[in-house]
Amino acid sequence: MSLQKTSITFSPGRAGDTPAYIALRGKTRQNAIGQERLAELGITAESWAEMIESGNLPGQVCHQDGQLIGYCFGDRESGEIVVLALLPEAEGLGIGKALLDRVMAELSAAGHARLFLGCSSDPQSRSYGFYRHLGWKSTGETDQYGDEVLEYLFT
């Protein structure tokens, strides 16, 4: 069996690709949210595309051999990391961290000294340890979805 080289690329999120982002969101290992549930929350391909086009939702995407495998988007106005999603086969390769780092840098450049996000409070959840390992700290608060609010302070 020969090992094939794969091509991993990162690029800014594009409004025209929002249907693919929604499809991927329903395929994540933990906290998968399908298209219908996203729509109930007011998140559609159209609303997501409008936010990207407005410049308020900067994001980074990752493709492996041309296929979307993950993305991260943040809110330019509030400093919230809105979503970080990866296909299960992309976990453990450093892609999530790379996507998060890119969006964090963009939000920092936009003037944010503090970023925040909602994260599962279950220590068994992958996201629980992932963010804490990267320096995110609990605020002791929960968001409207019952997730723990974590913050990152740039020093």
N, CA, C and O of each residue as an XYZ file, in Angstrom:
620
protein
N       0.843     -1.178      0.000
C       0.000      0.000      0.000
C       0.885      1.236      0.000
O       1.779      1.354      0.838
N       0.655      2.143     -0.910
C       1.465      3.362     -0.974
C       0.735      4.510     -0.295
O      -0.491      4.606     -0.341
N       1.496      5.354      0.317
C       0.927      6.535      0.951
C       0.805      7.639     -0.076
O       1.771      7.980     -0.758
N      -0.377      8.188     -0.180
C      -0.583      9.288     -1.105
C      -0.413     10.604     -0.363
O      -0.818     10.735      0.792
N       0.181     11.561     -1.025
C       0.273     12.893     -0.456
C      -1.069     13.574     -0.619
O      -1.730     13.451     -1.650
N      -1.453     14.289      0.411
C      -2.688     15.046      0.309
C      -2.362     16.522      0.382
O      -1.354     16.925      0.962
N      -3.213     17.308     -0.204
C      -3.042     18.748     -0.217
C      -4.020     19.374      0.776
O      -5.235     19.240      0.626
N      -3.487     20.054      1.786
C      -4.290     20.766      2.784
C      -4.136     22.252      2.499
O      -3.020     22.770      2.456
N      -5.262     22.938      2.303
C      -5.209     24.376      2.039
C      -6.160     25.114      2.968
O      -7.201     24.588      3.362
N      -5.786     26.335      3.310
C      -6.598     27.230      4.119
C      -6.911     28.463      3.287
O      -6.072     28.934      2.520
N      -8.118     28.979      3.442
C      -8.496     30.185      2.715
C      -9.652     30.862      3.450
O     -10.312     30.243      4.285
N      -9.893     32.136      3.137
C     -11.025     32.821      3.760
C     -12.348     32.171      3.356
O     -12.500     31.678      2.238
N     -13.299     32.184      4.288
C     -14.629     31.672      3.988
C     -15.307     32.542      2.942
O     -15.120     33.758      2.917
N     -16.102     31.904      2.070
C     -16.780     32.629      0.998
C     -18.291     32.470      1.124
O     -18.794     31.399      1.464
N     -18.995     33.549      0.845
C     -20.447     33.560      0.954
C     -21.097     32.496      0.069
O     -22.098     31.898      0.464
N     -20.555     32.254     -1.101
C     -21.141     31.293     -2.013
C     -21.026     29.850     -1.567
O     -21.659     28.968     -2.147
N     -20.225     29.598     -0.542
C     -20.011     28.233     -0.070
C     -20.825     27.880      1.168
O     -20.642     26.805      1.740
N     -21.728     28.777      1.592
C     -22.462     28.521      2.833
C     -23.300     27.241      2.820
O     -23.438     26.625      3.876
N     -23.871     26.801      1.686
C     -24.574     25.508      1.735
C     -23.643     24.360      2.155
O     -24.060     23.454      2.876
N     -22.402     24.403      1.707
C     -21.438     23.367      2.096
C     -21.087     23.473      3.578
O     -20.869     22.455      4.235
N     -21.031     24.692      4.106
C     -20.734     24.866      5.535
C     -21.864     24.270      6.372
O     -21.620     23.607      7.379
N     -23.090     24.511      5.947
C     -24.241     23.973      6.678
C     -24.244     22.447      6.617
O     -24.521     21.789      7.620
N     -23.941     21.884      5.459
C     -23.899     20.423      5.330
C     -22.831     19.828      6.237
O     -23.077     18.816      6.893
N     -21.649     20.440      6.287
C     -20.571     19.933      7.134
C     -20.955     20.004      8.611
O     -20.605     19.113      9.386
N     -21.670     21.054      9.003
C     -22.042     21.238     10.415
C     -22.858     20.065     10.934
O     -22.800     19.747     12.122
N     -23.603     19.431     10.072
C     -24.389     18.277     10.474
C     -23.613     16.975     10.501
O     -24.160     15.941     10.884
N     -22.338     17.003     10.099
C     -21.530     15.783     10.023
C     -20.435     15.716     11.083
O     -19.639     14.777     11.083
N     -20.380     16.692     11.984
C     -19.341     16.689     13.007
C     -19.590     15.565     14.001
O     -20.718     15.096     14.152
N     -18.532     15.136     14.675
C     -18.634     14.006     15.611
C     -19.475     14.376     16.831
O     -20.376     13.631     17.218
N     -19.185     15.501     17.421
C     -19.918     15.943     18.604
C     -20.573     17.277     18.294
O     -20.009     18.100     17.573
N     -21.742     17.485     18.829
C     -22.471     18.739     18.651
C     -22.851     18.991     17.192
O     -22.862     20.132     16.731
N     -23.157     17.926     16.484
C     -23.623     18.081     15.096
C     -24.983     18.776     15.112
O     -25.858     18.428     15.905
N     -25.146     19.738     14.249
C     -26.416     20.448     14.128
C     -26.806     20.427     12.659
O     -26.089     20.944     11.802
N     -27.949     19.824     12.384
C     -28.423     19.685     11.018
C     -29.057     20.952     10.477
O     -29.298     21.911     11.210
N     -29.319     20.936      9.187
C     -29.854     22.099      8.477
C     -31.178     22.581      9.085
O     -31.383     23.786      9.234
N     -32.069     21.663      9.433
C     -33.363     22.060      9.986
C     -33.206     22.781     11.317
O     -33.843     23.809     11.549
N     -32.354     22.242     12.198
C     -32.137     22.878     13.508
C     -31.457     24.227     13.338
O     -31.808     25.184     14.028
N     -30.497     24.321     12.439
C     -29.855     25.612     12.187
C     -30.881     26.636     11.727
O     -30.856     27.786     12.166
N     -31.786     26.220     10.841
C     -32.827     27.132     10.351
C     -33.723     27.600     11.498
O     -34.131     28.761     11.533
N     -34.032     26.694     12.439
C     -34.824     27.074     13.616
C     -34.112     28.149     14.429
O     -34.751     28.983     15.070
N     -32.792     28.119     14.395
C     -31.976     29.107     15.114
C     -31.750     30.369     14.285
O     -31.075     31.297     14.731
N     -32.318     30.403     13.074
C     -32.177     31.565     12.208
C     -30.934     31.538     11.340
O     -30.567     32.549     10.740
N     -30.282     30.381     11.270
C     -29.057     30.254     10.481
C     -29.376     29.467      9.209
O     -29.624     28.262      9.249
N     -29.363     30.174      8.091
C     -29.585     29.555      6.783
C     -28.387     29.881      5.903
O     -27.551     30.713      6.257
N     -28.314     29.223      4.764
C     -27.231     29.543      3.825
C     -27.290     31.020      3.449
O     -26.254     31.669      3.301
N     -28.503     31.551      3.295
C     -28.662     32.959      2.914
C     -28.229     33.904      4.025
O     -27.515     34.874      3.771
N     -28.658     33.628      5.264
C     -28.296     34.537      6.367
C     -26.794     34.488      6.633
O     -26.174     35.510      6.927
N     -26.214     33.284      6.528
C     -24.776     33.126      6.746
C     -24.012     33.880      5.655
O     -23.037     34.576      5.938
N     -24.459     33.736      4.420
C     -23.800     34.421      3.302
C     -23.865     35.935      3.471
O     -22.888     36.634      3.205
N     -25.009     36.438      3.910
C     -25.143     37.885      4.133
C     -24.163     38.380      5.184
O     -23.576     39.451      5.030
N     -23.984     37.614      6.246
C     -23.045     38.025      7.293
C     -21.603     38.022      6.792
O     -20.812     38.893      7.153
N     -21.266     37.039      5.960
C     -19.915     37.010      5.387
C     -19.735     38.217      4.466
O     -18.728     38.920      4.544
N     -20.712     38.450      3.598
C     -20.613     39.569      2.648
C     -20.529     40.917      3.352
O     -19.876     41.834      2.852
N     -21.182     41.051      4.509
C     -21.158     42.315      5.250
C     -19.799     42.579      5.883
O     -19.500     43.707      6.275
N     -18.980     41.543      5.983
C     -17.687     41.676      6.633
C     -17.744     41.419      8.125
O     -16.709     41.455      8.792
N     -18.941     41.158      8.675
C     -19.065     40.956     10.114
C     -18.759     39.528     10.548
O     -18.596     39.278     11.742
N     -18.678     38.589      9.617
C     -18.435     37.201      9.992
C     -17.211     36.668      9.249
O     -17.337     35.863      8.327
N     -16.030     37.124      9.657
C     -14.830     36.601      8.997
C     -14.627     35.138      9.369
O     -14.913     34.717     10.489
N     -14.136     34.390      8.420
C     -13.906     32.980      8.674
C     -12.789     32.423      7.834
O     -12.350     33.023      6.853
N     -12.346     31.264      8.246
C     -11.322     30.522      7.524
C     -11.832     29.118      7.293
O     -12.491     28.537      8.155
N     -11.527     28.574      6.132
C     -11.944     27.222      5.792
C     -10.718     26.392      5.435
O      -9.670     26.919      5.062
N     -10.880     25.091      5.559
C      -9.798     24.173      5.213
C     -10.337     23.131      4.248
O     -11.408     22.559      4.452
N      -9.564     22.899      3.189
C      -9.891     21.878      2.201
C      -8.756     20.853      2.164
O      -7.583     21.203      2.289
N      -9.118     19.609      1.994
C      -8.145     18.545      1.760
C      -8.440     17.983      0.381
O      -9.523     17.455      0.126
N      -7.474     18.103     -0.489
C      -7.637     17.656     -1.872
C      -8.918     18.211     -2.486
O      -9.637     17.505     -3.194
N      -9.193     19.483     -2.207
C     -10.342     20.160     -2.789
C     -11.661     19.963     -2.061
O     -12.656     20.590     -2.423
N     -11.695     19.111     -1.049
C     -12.929     18.852     -0.302
C     -12.917     19.621      1.020
O     -11.923     19.594      1.746
N     -14.013     20.303      1.330
C     -14.143     21.021      2.588
C     -14.087     20.040      3.753
O     -14.847     19.073      3.792
N     -13.173     20.295      4.715
C     -13.080     19.412      5.878
C     -13.248     20.168      7.202
O     -13.376     19.543      8.255
N     -13.250     21.495      7.158
C     -13.439     22.240      8.395
C     -13.494     23.724      8.163
O     -13.116     24.227      7.105
N     -13.982     24.430      9.197
C     -14.044     25.887      9.129
C     -14.184     26.479     10.519
O     -14.539     25.799     11.482
N     -13.893     27.770     10.591
C     -14.064     28.546     11.822
C     -14.504     29.946     11.411
O     -13.940     30.537     10.491
N     -15.519     30.475     12.103
C     -16.013     31.828     11.853
C     -16.145     32.572     13.169
O     -16.473     31.985     14.200
N     -15.886     33.878     13.120
C     -16.008     34.724     14.299
C     -16.788     35.982     13.992
O     -16.923     36.375     12.834
N     -17.298     36.607     15.023
C     -18.083     37.831     14.899
C     -17.161     39.039     15.095
O     -16.629     39.260     16.182
N     -16.984     39.812     14.026
C     -16.067     40.954     14.063
C     -16.501     42.009     15.094
O     -15.654     42.661     15.703
N     -17.798     42.174     15.287
C     -18.281     43.208     16.214
C     -18.135     42.805     17.676
O     -17.705     43.611     18.501
N     -18.488     41.569     18.001
C     -18.508     41.158     19.408
C     -17.231     40.464     19.871
O     -16.924     40.473     21.064
N     -16.486     39.865     18.948
C     -15.308     39.089     19.337
C     -15.635     37.648     19.694
O     -14.822     36.954     20.305
N     -16.820     37.198     19.313
C     -17.209     35.813     19.594
C     -16.699     34.880     18.501
O     -16.806     35.180     17.312
N     -16.143     33.741     18.920
C     -15.883     32.654     17.985
C     -17.228     31.945     17.852
O     -17.678     31.274     18.781
N     -17.859     32.098     16.704
C     -19.226     31.630     16.509
C     -19.273     30.121     16.283
O     -20.142     29.437     16.824
N     -18.347     29.606     15.492
C     -18.358     28.177     15.189
C     -16.972     27.711     14.752
O     -16.253     28.410     14.038
N     -16.625     26.516     15.201
C     -15.454     25.788     14.718
C     -15.956     24.375     14.466
O     -16.399     23.699     15.394
N     -15.892     23.930     13.234
C     -16.433     22.620     12.875
C     -15.455     21.864     11.992
O     -14.861     22.428     11.073
N     -15.296     20.577     12.284
C     -14.412     19.701     11.510
C     -15.110     18.380     11.233
O     -15.888     17.891     12.051
N     -14.830     17.821     10.093
C     -15.258     16.453      9.847
C     -14.465     15.535     10.776
O     -13.322     15.846     11.111
N     -15.043     14.416     11.197
C     -14.327     13.523     12.119
C     -12.945     13.100     11.613
O     -12.008     12.985     12.403
N     -12.812     12.871     10.320
C     -11.506     12.431      9.796
C     -10.445     13.535      9.830
O      -9.264     13.263      9.613
N     -10.853     14.766     10.096
C      -9.903     15.880     10.180
C      -9.468     16.167     11.613
O      -8.623     17.032     11.839
N     -10.029     15.458     12.574
C      -9.686     15.679     13.980
C      -8.280     15.159     14.277
O      -7.823     14.184     13.680
N      -7.613     15.824     15.201
C      -6.317     15.362     15.669
C      -5.154     15.665     14.749
O      -4.049     15.170     14.970
N      -5.379     16.471     13.718
C      -4.317     16.791     12.754
C      -3.799     18.224     12.900
O      -2.929     18.646     12.138
N      -4.327     18.976     13.875
C      -3.924     20.366     14.057
C      -4.720     21.340     13.210
O      -4.447     22.541     13.229
N      -5.689     20.849     12.474
C      -6.465     21.715     11.574
C      -7.388     22.633     12.364
O      -7.502     23.816     12.045
N      -8.046     22.103     13.387
C      -8.915     22.942     14.213
C      -8.156     24.081     14.849
O      -8.621     25.221     14.847
N      -6.986     23.781     15.396
C      -6.157     24.819     16.011
C      -5.732     25.851     14.968
O      -5.765     27.052     15.233
N      -5.338     25.390     13.794
C      -4.899     26.307     12.737
C      -6.046     27.223     12.304
O      -5.842     28.421     12.109
N      -7.242     26.666     12.155
C      -8.396     27.489     11.781
C      -8.705     28.505     12.871
O      -8.911     29.686     12.593
N      -8.736     28.037     14.110
C      -9.019     28.919     15.245
C      -7.968     30.026     15.343
O      -8.316     31.192     15.531
N      -6.696     29.675     15.219
C      -5.619     30.674     15.283
C      -5.809     31.765     14.231
O      -5.613     32.946     14.515
N      -6.186     31.376     13.038
C      -6.360     32.349     11.950
C      -7.507     33.321     12.238
O      -7.380     34.525     12.014
N      -8.624     32.791     12.736
C      -9.762     33.665     13.038
C      -9.461     34.522     14.265
O      -9.836     35.694     14.303
N      -8.797     33.959     15.256
C      -8.409     34.747     16.430
C      -7.513     35.911     16.025
O      -7.682     37.024     16.524
N      -6.575     35.669     15.138
C      -5.673     36.724     14.675
C      -6.449     37.816     13.956
O      -6.159     39.001     14.123
N      -7.433     37.423     13.158
C      -8.238     38.415     12.441
C      -9.063     39.260     13.407
O      -9.181     40.472     13.227
N      -9.629     38.631     14.424
C     -10.420     39.388     15.400
C      -9.526     40.271     16.267
O      -9.923     41.371     16.649
N      -8.336     39.801     16.572
C      -7.382     40.627     17.303
C      -6.990     41.849     16.482
O      -6.907     42.958     17.010
N      -6.750     41.645     15.197
C      -6.397     42.747     14.295
C      -7.540     43.746     14.173
O      -7.317     44.918     13.870
N      -8.772     43.278     14.411
C      -9.939     44.165     14.362
C     -10.107     44.941     15.665
O     -11.036     45.738     15.802
N      -9.201     44.706     16.629
C      -9.207     45.489     17.859
C      -9.670     44.773     19.114
O      -9.763     45.390     20.175
N      -9.959     43.492     19.016
C     -10.429     42.760     20.198
C      -9.259     42.277     21.048
O      -8.361     41.596     20.552
N      -9.276     42.635     22.336
C      -8.283     42.137     23.292
C      -8.822     40.908     24.012
O      -8.067     40.176     24.651
N     -10.148     40.679     23.906
C     -10.823     39.554     24.543
C     -11.761     38.904     23.527
O     -12.552     39.577     22.867
N     -11.652     37.585     23.420
C     -12.559     36.820     22.594
C     -13.350     35.888     23.504
O     -12.922     35.590     24.618
N     -14.497     35.432     23.031
C     -15.291     34.498     23.827
C     -16.008     33.514     22.922
O     -16.132     33.726     21.716
N     -16.478     32.431     23.531
C     -17.218     31.400     22.809
C     -18.022     30.577     23.792
O     -17.763     30.590     24.995
N     -19.009     29.858     23.260
C     -19.769     28.905     24.053
C     -19.212     27.515     23.832
O     -18.924     27.125     22.700
N     -19.059     26.763     24.922
C     -18.427     25.439     24.854
C     -19.147     24.496     25.810
O     -19.653     24.920     26.849
N     -19.190     23.234     25.458
C     -19.781     22.238     26.335
C     -19.080     22.255     27.692
O     -17.860     22.402     27.775
N     -19.869     22.102     28.747
C     -19.288     22.033     30.096
C     -18.992     20.590     30.495
O     -18.577     20.331     31.625
N     -19.202     19.652     29.573
C     -18.953     18.234     29.826
C     -17.478     17.916     29.578
O     -17.004     18.019     28.447
N     -16.748     17.528     30.635
C     -15.324     17.212     30.450
C     -15.062     16.083     29.451
O     -13.937     15.940     28.971
N     -16.081     15.280     29.131
C     -15.913     14.206     28.151
C     -15.985     14.713     26.711
O     -15.627     13.991     25.781
N     -16.441     15.940     26.526
C     -16.555     16.521     25.186
C     -15.162     16.912     24.686
O     -14.339     17.415     25.451
N     -14.911     16.681     23.412
C     -13.608     17.044     22.832
C     -13.331     18.537     22.967
O     -12.200     18.941     23.236
N     -14.371     19.357     22.779
C     -14.170     20.801     22.825
C     -13.760     21.282     24.220
O     -13.035     22.268     24.351
N     -14.218     20.593     25.246
C     -13.911     20.986     26.627
C     -12.397     21.091     26.825
O     -11.898     22.127     27.264
N     -11.679     20.039     26.510
C     -10.228     20.034     26.695
C      -9.494     20.827     25.625
O      -8.459     21.434     25.900
N     -10.025     20.825     24.404
C      -9.379     21.514     23.284
C      -9.150     22.985     23.591
O      -8.020     23.466     23.510
N     -10.206     23.702     23.941
C     -10.076     25.143     24.172
C      -9.247     25.445     25.416
O      -8.437     26.371     25.407
N      -9.436     24.687     26.469
C      -8.679     24.926     27.703
C      -7.179     24.705     27.476
O      -6.346     25.444     27.999
N      -6.856     23.689     26.698
C      -5.452     23.419     26.371
C      -4.817     24.605     25.638
O      -3.617     24.847     25.759
N      -5.626     25.333     24.885
C      -5.131     26.474     24.103
C      -5.185     27.792     24.870
O      -4.922     28.849     24.297
N      -5.524     27.742     26.160
C      -5.475     28.948     26.986
C      -6.804     29.640     27.223
O      -6.835     30.711     27.828
N      -7.893     29.063     26.766
C      -9.214     29.641     27.019
C      -9.613     29.326     28.455
O      -9.332     28.236     28.953
N     -10.271     30.281     29.130
C     -10.662     30.144     30.537
C     -12.168     30.333     30.690
O     -12.795     31.105     29.964
N     -12.726     29.610     31.650
C     -14.152     29.738     31.934
C     -14.436     31.098     32.565
O     -13.659     31.589     33.385
N     -15.558     31.700     32.173
C     -16.005     32.955     32.792
C     -16.962     32.673     33.942
O     -17.315     33.583     34.692
N     -17.386     31.414     34.088
C     -18.379     31.060     35.096
C     -19.805     31.337     34.637
O     -20.754     31.142     35.397
N     -19.957     31.791     33.393
C     -21.277     32.099     32.847
C     -21.690     31.020     31.855
O     -20.863     30.235     31.390
N     -22.985     30.995     31.538
C     -23.486     30.136     30.474
C     -24.211     31.015     29.456
O     -24.721     32.085     29.791
N     -24.249     30.550     28.219
C     -24.939     31.314     27.171
C     -26.389     30.856     27.045
O     -26.850     30.015     27.817
N     -27.094     31.406     26.082
C     -28.521     31.097     25.913
C     -28.783     29.657     25.520
O     -29.923     29.199     25.596
N     -27.755     28.930     25.101
C     -27.905     27.530     24.715
C     -27.495     26.580     25.848
O     -27.529     25.360     25.685
N     -27.111     27.147     26.991
C     -26.676     26.335     28.121
C     -25.215     25.949     28.070
O     -24.750     25.156     28.890
N     -24.482     26.503     27.111
C     -23.047     26.217     27.014
C     -22.256     27.135     27.942
O     -22.655     28.268     28.212
N     -21.143     26.628     28.416
C     -20.250     27.414     29.252
C     -19.553     28.465     28.392
O     -19.107     28.166     27.285
N     -19.458     29.679     28.892
C     -18.768     30.742     28.161
C     -17.294     30.736     28.566
O     -16.951     30.854     29.742
N     -16.438     30.595     27.558
C     -14.992     30.665     27.750
C     -14.492     31.956     27.130
O     -15.094     32.481     26.193
N     -13.382     32.464     27.660
C     -12.793     33.670     27.095
C     -11.303     33.463     26.879
O     -10.659     32.637     27.525
N     -10.787     34.244     25.947
C      -9.347     34.263     25.673
C      -8.926     35.707     25.719
O      -9.491     36.553     25.025
N      -7.918     35.995     26.547
C      -7.403     37.349     26.670
C      -6.041     37.420     25.996
O      -5.130     36.668     26.346
N      -5.903     38.319     25.034
C      -4.602     38.522     24.389
C      -3.717     39.300     25.349
O      -4.168     40.251     25.987
N      -2.465     38.896     25.450
C      -1.549     39.604     26.352
C      -0.515     40.381     25.573
O       0.339     41.039     26.167
